[in-house]
Structure formats: structure tokens, C-alpha cells
Amino acid sequence: MPDDFRDDPEIDVERATVTITVTGRPDLLAHGETVIITPQTVTFRYRSDRPGAINAIVTGPASRVPGRRYYDFRSRDQSAHYYLGPEWPQWPDWLTELGNQHRPHTWPPT
């Protein structure tokens, strides 16, 4: 990596991604409330101009909600996607807190 990586066009210092393993978090309803996901990993994406995560992807073992039909259930692991904005599902409080806790402390680079 170059000494001054900010001048390297291959490195984006405006964004950061953090993936963590989680246990003991509440199950999430996803995909139109047709799937229950037990969180195992969370990937947060951050932008240097925002105080918290701009998006989160929660992945883990999934099961169907009884009586609800899900169009594609090929994998036992499923993901729930959370973005900023009123058109997206509301972030659970624990996910918002976790995103704030794991924002890179020394980022953006100076």
C-alpha cells in the first residue's frame, strides 16, 4: 500500500465496510414477513460524511413463517437488508446501536 493511500485511485477512503459475528440477537422477520432470520453475521457499510452506518446486511439461518409463502427458499441462510430512508424497513434498536459501536474509530483517515 502506498504511503499516502488517499492518492491511490484503487482505495476508496469515503467508504468502509465492517463485518462482525453476532450471537444472542433477536430473530428478524424479513422478505415481507415470510422468513425468520436468526442473526449470525452483520455487515455494516459506512460513509465518511454520515455519523452511523448507511446500510446493514444481517445474515443467518432462516425458517419460513408458518402459513406464509416465500417465493425463493433455496438456501437455509438468508439475509435481511436495511438501508437509510423511509421506504426501507425500520432498523431494530440493537442493530442501530451495534452499527454505531463498530464504526471505525480512526476513520475517515486524516
C-alpha positions in Angstrom: 0.0 0.0 0.0 1.4 3.4 -0.9 2.4 5.7 2.0 -0.3 8.2 1.0 -3.1 5.9 0.1 -5.5 8.8 -0.4 -3.9 9.4 -3.8 -4.3 5.8 -4.8 -7.4 5.5 -7.2 -7.9 1.9 -6.1 -8.7 2.8 -2.5 -11.9 4.5 -1.5 -11.4 6.5 1.7 -15.0 7.7 1.6 -16.5 4.3 2.4 -15.8 1.5 4.9 -17.3 -2.0 5.4 -17.2 -3.9 8.7 -18.4 -7.5 9.1 -18.9 -8.9 12.6 -20.2 -12.2 14.0 -23.1 -11.9 16.5 -24.9 -14.2 18.9 -27.9 -13.7 21.2 -29.7 -11.2 19.0 -33.4 -11.3 18.4 -34.8 -13.1 15.3 -35.8 -10.8 12.4 -38.8 -11.0 10.1 -37.7 -10.5 6.5 -38.8 -10.7 2.9 -42.3 -9.3 3.5 -42.5 -11.1 6.9 -42.4 -14.5 5.2 -39.0 -15.6 6.7 -37.5 -15.6 10.2 -33.7 -15.0 10.3 -31.6 -15.8 13.3 -28.7 -13.2 13.1 -25.2 -14.7 12.8 -23.3 -12.1 10.8 -23.8 -8.4 10.2 -22.1 -6.3 7.6 -22.2 -2.6 8.0 -21.4 -0.1 5.4 -20.3 3.4 6.3 -19.7 6.7 4.5 -17.3 9.3 5.8 -20.0 12.0 5.7 -22.5 10.1 7.8 -22.4 9.6 11.6 -23.8 6.0 11.5 -24.0 3.0 9.2 -25.8 3.7 5.9 -26.7 0.1 5.4 -26.6 -3.2 7.2 -27.0 -6.8 6.0 -28.0 -9.3 8.6 -27.4 -13.0 7.6 -28.2 -16.2 9.4 -30.1 -19.4 9.4 -33.7 -18.9 8.2 -37.0 -20.6 8.5 -40.4 -19.9 6.9 -43.1 -18.2 8.8 -45.9 -20.7 9.2 -48.7 -20.1 6.8 -46.8 -17.6 4.7 -45.3 -18.4 1.3 -41.9 -17.3 0.3 -41.0 -17.3 -3.3 -37.4 -18.5 -3.1 -36.1 -20.7 -0.3 -33.1 -22.4 -1.8 -30.7 -21.6 1.0 -31.0 -22.2 4.7 -29.2 -18.9 5.2 -30.9 -15.7 4.3 -30.2 -12.0 4.5 -32.2 -9.0 5.6 -31.1 -5.7 4.2 -31.5 -2.4 6.0 -30.9 1.0 4.4 -31.5 4.6 5.4 -34.7 6.0 4.2 -38.4 5.8 4.9 -39.1 3.3 2.1 -36.9 0.7 3.9 -37.7 -1.4 7.0 -37.1 0.3 10.3 -33.8 -0.7 11.8 -34.1 -2.6 15.1 -32.6 -0.7 18.0 -30.0 -3.3 18.6 -28.8 -3.1 15.0 -28.5 0.7 15.1 -26.5 0.5 18.4 -24.3 -2.2 17.0 -23.6 -0.1 13.9 -22.7 2.9 16.0 -20.4 0.8 18.2 -18.5 -0.7 15.2 -17.9 2.5 13.1 -14.2 2.6 12.5 -12.8 5.0 15.3 -9.9 6.3 13.2 -12.0 6.8 10.1 -12.1 8.8 7.9 -8.3 8.9 7.6 -6.7 12.3 8.1 
